[in-house]
C-alpha cells in the first residue's frame, strides 16, 4: 500500500499473479535526426514480456487465431530538443475485427499506474474490449520509463525484497529514521541507474508521445480510453492538443485539482470506504461471514491482526515474512475489484490461522513481484513519474503533523498513505507542478465515468475532472458500484454508454447514473 507513493495504479495488476500470466513487449531507441512523425512502424508477433514488463509468456492468440502484434516507435528523449537522442516506445495492437469499411481508426489505451505496462495489460484483458475491436485497432503502449520504453531502473530484486519488508508506518524515531534512510537509498539508486531518463518521464512528455503515436498510426484524431492515472494522462493530452481529441473515455478518474497530499488523503478515505463496503458485504450474506460477526467486528479483527503483525510478523512466502506493511498492502490490492474480495476473505482466514501466504501474494502483486522473485519496474516507474510531476516535497516532521488527519480518514490505511508522501523528498529531479492542467477548451466531448465505491480514485474526482476540462467538454456518467473503475465491472449500463459513444458517437446525457 505505501509503496509506490500514490496508488493511482491499474486495478488489473492483481490478476497478473492470481488469475493469469501477463503478456508481451517491444524495444529501445537511438540517436536519429529524421522526422519521427514520418516513421513507419514494423509490426511483428509479440515476444514474451521483458523482466521490466513483469515476465511471463507471449500473449495468447486472438479469438480468430491472429497474433498480437508489437512494434517500437521512436520518440525524442527530450521534447524540448526533438532532433536529439531518441528512445523507443513499445506498442501493442490487435487489428480491427469488423468490416474494414467501418473501421474508425486506432483506440489507444492507458491502464494506469503510473508505471503499468500497456503492452502486457491490453492482451491480458483484450477480450473485455472485443466489441470495441469491431471498429478500432486496439492499441496500447509502455509509457516512457515503463517496461520496454526506456525503463527506469532503481534497486535490484534482492534490494527490493528488503525495501518492501521495511516498516512503512513508523511509530518511533528509530523506525522513522530507517524509513527515511531506505527511501534515500532507493532514490539514489534511481538516479545512479537512470539519470538520463529521469528528467523526461513527466506526464506532459507521455502526452506528447501519444500525439506522435496518433500521427504514426495514421489518425487525424486521437481516440482514447484512459483508466486511473490514464485519465490524468488523457486530461493533460486534451489540454496540450484539444483540437486533436477524437472520442475519449476517462474511467476511474484522478482528481486533477489535488496536490500529492490531497491525493494521498483522498485515497485514505477511498480505501477505508472500500474496506467498510467489504465488511458490510461479507456480514450481510445469508451464510456466516468467516472473518467477523458484524461489519465492525470484521474491521476490529483486521486492526488487531495488523497491530499484532507490527510486533511479530507471520510466516509468508519463505524466506519472507508477512509484515504489517505487506498485509496492509495486500488488503489494499484486494479492494481494487469486488472480484478480489474472495481473496481477501481467504487471506484473512489464513492469516488468523498463522499463515500469511495469500496476503503476501496480494502484496507482491501490488509491488510487481512475480513468483520467481523478479520485479517489474512498476515501482521504479511509478515513483519516477510521480516525483517528476509533483512539485511538493514533504519532510518527516510535516508528515508527523498530518498523521491525526490521515488516521481520522482511515484507521487502517492512514499512516501508510501519510508516510508515502516522503517518497519524493530527496528525488533528483524537481517536480513540475502542484497538480496537472487539464483545461481543454475546444476539445471534443470526453466521457468521464466515476464509480461511487472506487478506493483508488474516489468518486468525487470525476466531477472535479469534468469541471476542470471546461464547459462543454466533460460529460459525467456515474456508476454506483464497487472497485476501481467501471467499464471492467461488466455493468451493462456503463458498457452500453461507453460503447455507444466510442462506436457510434452517441454522447450520453451528462449526469446519467448506472446502478
C-alpha positions as CSV (number, residue, x, y, z in Angstrom):
1,X,0.0,0.0,0.0
2,X,2.6,2.6,0.9
3,X,4.9,1.9,-2.0
4,X,4.5,3.3,-4.6
5,X,3.7,6.7,-3.2
6,X,0.3,7.2,-4.7
7,X,-1.6,4.2,-5.7
8,X,-3.1,5.7,-8.9
9,X,-2.5,2.2,-10.1
10,X,-4.1,-0.1,-12.5
11,X,-6.5,-2.3,-10.6
12,X,-5.7,-5.1,-13.0
13,X,-2.3,-5.9,-11.5
14,X,-3.6,-8.5,-9.0
15,X,-4.7,-10.7,-11.8
16,X,-1.1,-11.0,-13.1
17,X,-0.3,-13.2,-10.1
18,X,-3.6,-14.6,-9.1
19,X,-5.5,-15.3,-12.3
20,X,-3.3,-15.3,-15.4
21,X,0.2,-14.8,-16.8
22,X,0.6,-11.4,-18.3
23,X,2.0,-10.8,-21.7
24,X,4.1,-9.1,-24.4
25,X,6.6,-6.3,-25.3
26,X,8.9,-4.4,-27.7
27,X,12.2,-2.3,-28.0
28,X,14.7,0.6,-27.5
29,X,15.9,3.7,-29.4
30,X,19.0,5.6,-30.6
31,X,20.1,8.9,-31.9
32,X,18.4,9.9,-35.2
33,X,17.7,13.3,-36.8
34,X,14.9,12.1,-39.1
35,X,11.3,13.5,-38.7
36,X,9.9,11.0,-36.3
37,X,6.4,11.7,-37.3
38,X,7.1,10.2,-40.8
39,X,8.4,6.9,-39.4
40,X,6.9,3.6,-40.4
41,X,6.3,1.0,-37.7
42,X,7.5,-2.5,-38.2
43,X,4.8,-4.7,-36.6
44,X,5.7,-8.3,-35.7
45,X,4.3,-11.0,-33.5
46,X,4.8,-10.1,-29.8
47,X,7.6,-11.7,-27.9
48,X,7.4,-12.7,-24.3
49,X,7.4,-9.7,-22.0
50,X,10.7,-8.4,-20.6
51,X,11.5,-8.6,-16.9
52,X,10.7,-4.9,-16.6
53,X,7.2,-5.6,-18.0
54,X,6.7,-8.4,-15.5
55,X,8.0,-11.5,-17.4
56,X,5.8,-14.5,-18.4
57,X,4.8,-15.9,-21.7
58,X,4.0,-14.3,-25.1
59,X,0.3,-13.4,-25.4
60,X,-2.2,-16.0,-26.4
61,X,-3.7,-15.6,-29.9
62,X,-6.8,-13.5,-30.5
63,X,-10.1,-15.4,-30.9
64,X,-9.7,-15.6,-34.7
65,X,-6.2,-17.0,-34.3
66,X,-4.4,-13.8,-35.2
67,X,-1.4,-12.9,-33.1
68,X,-1.0,-9.8,-31.1
69,X,1.5,-7.5,-32.9
70,X,4.2,-5.3,-31.4
71,X,6.3,-2.5,-32.7
72,X,8.7,0.2,-31.4
73,X,8.1,3.9,-32.1
74,X,11.0,6.3,-32.0
75,X,10.3,9.4,-29.8
76,X,12.6,12.2,-28.8
77,X,14.1,11.7,-25.3
78,X,13.8,15.4,-24.7
79,X,10.8,17.0,-26.4
80,X,12.4,20.4,-25.9
81,X,15.2,19.2,-28.3
82,X,13.3,16.9,-30.7
83,X,16.3,16.5,-33.0
84,X,18.4,15.0,-30.3
85,X,18.5,11.4,-28.8
86,X,15.5,9.2,-29.3
87,X,14.1,6.4,-27.2
88,X,11.9,3.5,-28.2
89,X,8.2,3.5,-27.1
90,X,6.9,-0.1,-27.1
91,X,3.4,-0.6,-28.7
92,X,1.0,-3.4,-29.0
93,X,-2.1,-3.8,-31.2
94,X,-4.9,-6.0,-32.2
95,X,-6.2,-5.1,-35.7
96,X,-9.9,-4.3,-36.0
97,X,-12.0,-7.4,-36.5
98,X,-15.0,-6.0,-38.3
99,X,-15.8,-4.7,-41.8
100,X,-12.8,-2.6,-42.9
101,X,-15.1,0.0,-44.5
102,X,-16.5,0.7,-41.0
103,X,-13.1,1.0,-39.2
104,X,-12.8,4.3,-37.3
105,X,-9.1,4.2,-36.5
106,X,-7.0,3.2,-33.5
107,X,-8.3,3.2,-30.0
108,X,-5.3,3.9,-27.6
109,X,-5.5,2.6,-24.1
110,X,-3.6,3.6,-20.9
111,X,-4.4,1.4,-18.0
112,X,-2.9,3.5,-15.2
113,X,-0.1,3.4,-12.6
114,X,1.7,5.5,-13.4
115,X,4.1,2.7,-14.3
116,X,1.8,0.0,-15.7
117,X,2.8,-1.8,-18.9
118,X,0.1,-1.4,-21.5
119,X,1.9,-3.8,-23.8
120,X,1.2,-6.6,-21.2
121,X,-2.1,-5.4,-19.9
122,X,-4.0,-5.0,-23.2
123,X,-3.5,-8.6,-24.3
124,X,-4.3,-9.9,-20.8
125,X,-7.7,-8.2,-20.9
126,X,-8.3,-7.8,-24.6
127,X,-11.4,-9.9,-24.6
128,X,-13.1,-7.3,-22.4
129,X,-12.9,-4.9,-25.4
130,X,-13.9,-7.3,-28.1
131,X,-16.9,-5.1,-29.1
132,X,-14.7,-2.0,-29.4
133,X,-12.4,-4.0,-31.6
134,X,-15.1,-4.4,-34.3
135,X,-14.4,-0.8,-35.4
136,X,-11.0,0.0,-33.9
137,X,-7.5,-1.3,-33.9
138,X,-6.9,-1.8,-30.2
139,X,-3.6,-0.2,-29.3
140,X,-1.6,0.3,-26.0
141,X,1.9,1.1,-25.1
142,X,4.5,1.2,-22.4
143,X,4.8,4.9,-21.5
144,X,8.3,6.3,-21.3
145,X,10.1,5.0,-18.2
146,X,7.9,1.9,-18.2
147,X,8.5,-1.7,-19.3
148,X,10.4,-1.7,-22.6
149,X,10.2,2.0,-23.1
150,X,13.5,3.3,-21.7
151,X,12.6,1.8,-18.3
152,X,13.6,3.5,-15.1
153,X,15.8,1.2,-13.1
154,X,16.4,1.6,-9.4
155,X,17.2,-1.2,-7.0
156,X,17.7,-4.9,-7.9
157,X,15.4,-7.8,-6.9
158,X,17.1,-8.6,-3.6
159,X,17.2,-4.9,-2.6
160,X,13.5,-4.6,-3.4
161,X,12.6,-7.6,-1.3
162,X,14.3,-5.8,1.6
163,X,12.7,-2.5,0.7
164,X,9.2,-3.9,0.8
165,X,9.9,-5.7,4.1
166,X,10.5,-2.3,5.9
167,X,8.1,-0.7,8.3
168,X,6.3,1.9,6.2
169,X,4.2,3.2,9.1
170,X,6.9,4.1,11.6
171,X,5.9,4.5,15.3
172,X,9.1,5.8,16.8
173,X,12.3,7.8,16.0
174,X,14.3,4.7,15.0
175,X,11.6,3.4,12.6
176,X,11.2,6.9,11.1
177,X,15.0,7.2,10.6
178,X,15.0,3.7,8.9
179,X,12.2,4.6,6.6
180,X,13.8,7.9,5.5
181,X,17.2,6.2,5.1
182,X,15.7,3.4,2.9
183,X,13.8,5.9,0.8
184,X,17.0,7.9,0.2
185,X,18.9,4.7,-0.8
186,X,16.1,3.8,-3.3
187,X,16.0,7.3,-4.8
188,X,19.8,7.4,-5.0
189,X,19.7,4.1,-6.9
190,X,17.2,5.5,-9.3
191,X,19.5,8.5,-10.0
192,X,22.6,6.2,-10.4
193,X,20.9,3.8,-12.8
194,X,18.5,6.0,-14.7
195,X,19.9,9.5,-14.6
196,X,19.5,10.2,-18.3
197,X,15.8,9.4,-18.4
198,X,14.5,10.8,-15.1
199,X,14.0,14.4,-16.2
200,X,11.9,13.2,-19.2
201,X,9.2,10.9,-17.8
202,X,6.7,13.6,-16.9
203,X,3.1,13.1,-17.9
204,X,3.4,16.0,-20.4
205,X,6.2,14.0,-22.1
206,X,4.0,10.9,-22.3
207,X,1.2,13.1,-23.7
208,X,3.4,14.4,-26.5
209,X,4.4,10.8,-27.2
210,X,0.7,10.0,-27.7
211,X,0.3,12.8,-30.2
212,X,3.2,11.4,-32.1
213,X,1.6,8.0,-31.9
214,X,-1.6,9.4,-33.3
215,X,0.4,10.7,-36.3
216,X,2.4,7.5,-36.8
217,X,-0.7,5.3,-36.6
218,X,-2.3,7.5,-39.4
219,X,-5.1,9.0,-37.4
220,X,-6.4,12.6,-37.7
221,X,-7.8,12.4,-34.1
222,X,-6.7,10.5,-31.0
223,X,-9.4,8.1,-29.9
224,X,-8.5,7.2,-26.3
225,X,-9.6,5.0,-23.4
226,X,-7.8,6.1,-20.1
227,X,-8.2,4.3,-16.8
228,X,-7.0,5.5,-13.4
229,X,-3.8,7.5,-14.0
230,X,-4.6,7.2,-17.7
231,X,-7.4,9.8,-17.1
232,X,-4.8,12.2,-15.9
233,X,-2.6,11.5,-18.9
234,X,-5.7,11.9,-21.1
235,X,-6.6,15.2,-19.5
236,X,-3.0,16.5,-20.0
237,X,-3.2,15.4,-23.6
238,X,-6.5,17.2,-24.1
239,X,-5.0,20.4,-22.6
240,X,-2.0,20.3,-24.9
241,X,-3.8,19.1,-28.0
242,X,-7.5,19.9,-27.7
243,X,-8.2,20.0,-31.4
244,X,-6.7,16.5,-31.8
245,X,-9.1,14.8,-29.4
246,X,-11.4,12.3,-31.0
247,X,-13.7,10.1,-29.0
248,X,-12.3,9.7,-25.5
249,X,-13.3,8.0,-22.3
250,X,-11.9,8.5,-18.8
251,X,-12.7,5.7,-16.3
252,X,-11.6,5.6,-12.6
253,X,-10.9,9.3,-12.6
254,X,-8.0,11.1,-11.0
255,X,-8.9,14.4,-9.3
256,X,-6.8,16.8,-11.3
257,X,-7.2,19.6,-8.8
258,X,-5.4,17.8,-5.9
259,X,-1.7,18.0,-5.0
260,X,0.1,14.9,-3.7
261,X,-1.0,15.4,-0.1
262,X,-4.6,15.9,-1.0
263,X,-4.5,12.8,-3.3
264,X,-3.0,10.7,-0.6
265,X,-5.6,11.8,1.9
266,X,-8.4,11.1,-0.7
267,X,-7.1,7.6,-1.2
268,X,-7.0,7.0,2.6
269,X,-10.7,7.8,2.6
270,X,-11.4,5.8,-0.5
271,X,-9.7,2.6,0.6
272,X,-11.4,2.9,4.0
273,X,-14.7,3.2,2.3
274,X,-14.0,0.2,0.2
275,X,-12.9,-1.8,3.3
276,X,-16.2,-0.7,5.0
277,X,-18.1,-1.9,2.0
278,X,-16.3,-5.3,2.0
279,X,-17.1,-5.8,5.7
280,X,-20.7,-4.9,5.2
281,X,-21.0,-7.2,2.2
282,X,-19.4,-10.1,4.0
283,X,-21.6,-9.9,7.1
284,X,-24.8,-9.3,5.1
285,X,-24.6,-12.7,3.3
286,X,-27.0,-15.4,4.2
287,X,-24.1,-17.7,5.2
288,X,-21.9,-16.7,8.1
289,X,-19.0,-14.3,7.3
290,X,-15.8,-16.3,8.2
291,X,-13.9,-13.2,9.2
292,X,-16.3,-11.5,11.6
293,X,-19.8,-11.5,13.0
294,X,-20.6,-7.9,12.2
295,X,-19.0,-5.3,9.9
296,X,-17.4,-3.6,12.9
297,X,-16.1,-7.0,14.1
298,X,-14.5,-7.6,10.7
299,X,-12.7,-4.3,10.9
300,X,-11.7,-4.7,14.6
301,X,-10.2,-8.1,13.8
302,X,-8.3,-6.6,10.8
303,X,-7.0,-3.8,13.1
304,X,-5.8,-6.4,15.7
305,X,-4.1,-8.5,13.0
306,X,-2.2,-5.5,11.7
307,X,-1.2,-4.5,15.3
308,X,0.0,-8.0,16.1
309,X,2.0,-8.1,12.8
310,X,3.8,-4.9,13.7
311,X,5.1,-6.8,16.8
312,X,5.5,-10.2,15.3
313,X,5.3,-11.0,11.5
314,X,3.8,-14.2,10.3
315,X,5.3,-16.8,8.0
316,X,4.7,-15.6,4.5
317,X,6.3,-16.8,1.3
318,X,9.7,-18.2,2.5
319,X,12.0,-16.8,3.4
320,X,10.0,-13.6,3.6
321,X,7.6,-12.8,6.5
322,X,4.2,-11.2,6.3
323,X,4.7,-7.9,8.0
324,X,2.2,-5.2,8.9
325,X,3.2,-3.3,5.8
326,X,2.8,-6.3,3.5
327,X,-0.5,-7.2,5.0
328,X,-1.9,-3.7,4.6
329,X,-0.6,-3.7,1.0
330,X,-2.3,-7.0,0.3
331,X,-5.6,-5.8,1.8
332,X,-5.4,-2.6,-0.4
333,X,-4.8,-4.7,-3.5
334,X,-7.8,-6.9,-2.9
335,X,-10.0,-3.8,-2.7
336,X,-9.3,-2.8,-6.3
337,X,-12.1,-5.1,-7.5
338,X,-15.1,-6.7,-5.9
339,X,-14.0,-9.9,-7.7
340,X,-10.9,-9.9,-5.4
341,X,-12.9,-9.7,-2.2
342,X,-13.0,-13.5,-2.0
343,X,-9.2,-13.5,-2.0
344,X,-9.2,-11.0,0.9
345,X,-11.6,-13.2,2.9
346,X,-9.4,-16.3,2.2
347,X,-6.2,-14.3,3.0
348,X,-7.6,-13.1,6.3
349,X,-8.9,-16.5,7.3
350,X,-5.4,-17.9,6.6
351,X,-3.6,-15.1,8.5
352,X,-5.8,-15.7,11.5
353,X,-4.6,-19.3,11.4
354,X,-1.0,-18.1,11.3
355,X,-0.3,-18.3,7.6
356,X,0.4,-15.2,5.6
357,X,0.9,-16.5,2.1
358,X,-2.3,-15.2,0.4
359,X,-2.0,-11.7,1.8
360,X,1.7,-11.7,0.8
361,X,0.8,-12.9,-2.7
362,X,-1.6,-10.0,-3.0
363,X,1.1,-7.6,-1.7
364,X,3.6,-9.0,-4.2
365,X,1.0,-8.4,-7.0
366,X,0.7,-4.7,-6.0
367,X,4.5,-4.4,-6.0
368,X,5.1,-6.1,-9.3
369,X,6.9,-9.2,-7.9
370,X,6.5,-12.4,-9.8
371,X,6.6,-15.9,-8.3
372,X,10.2,-16.3,-9.3
373,X,11.2,-13.3,-7.3
374,X,11.7,-10.9,-10.2
375,X,10.2,-7.5,-10.1
376,X,8.7,-5.5,-12.9
377,X,9.8,-1.9,-12.9
378,X,6.3,-0.6,-11.9
379,X,7.5,0.7,-8.6
380,X,10.5,2.5,-10.1
381,X,8.4,4.0,-12.9
382,X,5.6,5.0,-10.5
383,X,8.0,6.9,-8.2
384,X,9.9,8.5,-11.1
385,X,6.7,9.7,-12.9
386,X,5.0,10.9,-9.7
387,X,8.1,12.7,-8.5
388,X,8.8,14.3,-11.9
389,X,5.1,15.5,-12.0
390,X,4.5,16.6,-8.4
391,X,6.1,19.8,-7.2
392,X,5.6,19.5,-3.4
393,X,8.3,17.9,-1.2
394,X,7.3,16.8,2.3
395,X,9.5,16.4,5.3
396,X,9.2,13.8,8.1
397,X,8.2,16.5,10.5
398,X,5.5,17.7,8.2
399,X,4.1,14.2,7.8
400,X,4.1,13.7,11.6
401,X,1.9,16.8,11.9
402,X,-0.6,15.4,9.4
403,X,-0.9,11.9,11.0
404,X,-4.1,12.7,13.0
405,X,-5.9,13.9,9.9
406,X,-4.9,10.8,8.0
407,X,-5.8,8.4,10.9
408,X,-9.2,10.0,11.1
409,X,-9.7,9.4,7.4
410,X,-8.6,5.7,7.8
411,X,-7.5,3.8,10.9
412,X,-6.1,1.1,8.6
413,X,-4.5,3.0,5.7
414,X,-4.0,6.5,7.1
415,X,-0.4,6.1,8.5
416,X,0.8,4.3,5.4
417,X,-0.5,6.9,2.9
418,X,0.7,9.8,5.1
419,X,4.2,8.4,5.2
420,X,4.1,7.7,1.4
421,X,4.5,11.5,1.0
422,X,8.2,11.4,1.8
423,X,8.9,9.3,-1.3
424,X,9.8,12.3,-3.4
425,X,11.6,14.3,-0.7
426,X,15.1,13.5,-1.9
427,X,14.3,13.0,-5.6
428,X,17.0,14.1,-8.1
429,X,14.5,15.9,-10.4
430,X,12.3,18.8,-9.4
431,X,8.5,18.3,-9.7
432,X,6.7,20.1,-12.4
433,X,3.6,21.5,-10.8
434,X,1.2,21.2,-7.8
435,X,-1.3,19.5,-10.0
436,X,-1.9,18.9,-13.7
437,X,-3.5,21.3,-16.0
438,X,-6.4,19.6,-17.9
439,X,-8.3,22.6,-19.2
440,X,-9.3,21.7,-22.8
441,X,-11.4,24.4,-24.4
442,X,-12.2,23.4,-27.9
443,X,-11.9,19.6,-27.3
444,X,-14.5,17.1,-28.5
445,X,-16.7,15.7,-25.7
446,X,-14.9,13.4,-23.2
447,X,-17.0,10.8,-21.4
448,X,-15.9,10.9,-17.7
449,X,-17.0,7.8,-15.7
450,X,-17.0,7.9,-11.9
451,X,-17.6,4.9,-9.5
452,X,-19.1,5.7,-6.1
453,X,-17.2,2.9,-4.5
454,X,-13.8,3.5,-6.1
455,X,-11.0,3.1,-3.5
456,X,-8.0,4.4,-5.5
457,X,-9.6,7.3,-7.4
458,X,-12.6,8.4,-5.2
459,X,-15.8,9.3,-7.0
460,X,-15.6,13.0,-6.3
461,X,-12.7,13.2,-8.7
462,X,-15.0,12.6,-11.7
463,X,-16.9,15.8,-11.1
464,X,-13.6,17.7,-10.5
465,X,-12.3,16.4,-13.8
466,X,-15.5,17.5,-15.6
467,X,-15.2,21.0,-14.2
468,X,-11.5,21.3,-14.9
469,X,-11.8,20.1,-18.5
470,X,-14.1,23.1,-19.1
471,X,-17.6,23.9,-20.3
472,X,-18.9,21.6,-23.0
473,X,-16.1,19.1,-22.8
474,X,-16.6,16.7,-19.9
475,X,-19.7,14.6,-19.8
476,X,-20.2,12.9,-16.5
477,X,-21.5,9.3,-16.0
478,X,-22.0,7.8,-12.5
479,X,-21.7,4.1,-11.7
480,X,-23.0,3.1,-8.3
481,X,-20.7,0.1,-7.8
482,X,-17.5,-1.2,-6.1
483,X,-13.9,-1.5,-7.2
484,X,-11.6,0.7,-9.2
485,X,-13.1,1.9,-12.5
486,X,-16.5,1.0,-14.0
487,X,-16.2,-0.5,-17.5
488,X,-14.4,-3.6,-16.4
489,X,-17.2,-4.2,-13.8
490,X,-19.1,-5.5,-16.8
491,X,-22.1,-3.4,-15.8
492,X,-24.4,-3.4,-18.9
493,X,-25.5,0.2,-18.5
494,X,-21.9,1.5,-18.2
495,X,-20.7,-0.6,-21.1
496,X,-23.6,0.4,-23.3
497,X,-22.9,4.1,-22.7
498,X,-19.2,3.8,-23.4
499,X,-19.6,1.6,-26.4
500,X,-22.3,3.8,-27.9
501,X,-20.0,6.8,-27.7
502,X,-16.8,5.2,-28.9
503,X,-18.5,3.2,-31.7
504,X,-21.3,5.4,-32.8
505,X,-20.5,8.9,-31.4
506,X,-23.6,9.0,-29.2
507,X,-22.9,11.2,-26.2
508,X,-24.9,10.2,-23.2
509,X,-26.8,12.8,-21.2
510,X,-24.4,14.3,-18.6
511,X,-25.4,13.2,-15.1
512,X,-26.6,9.7,-16.3
513,X,-26.5,7.2,-13.4
514,X,-25.9,3.4,-13.8
515,X,-26.5,1.2,-10.8
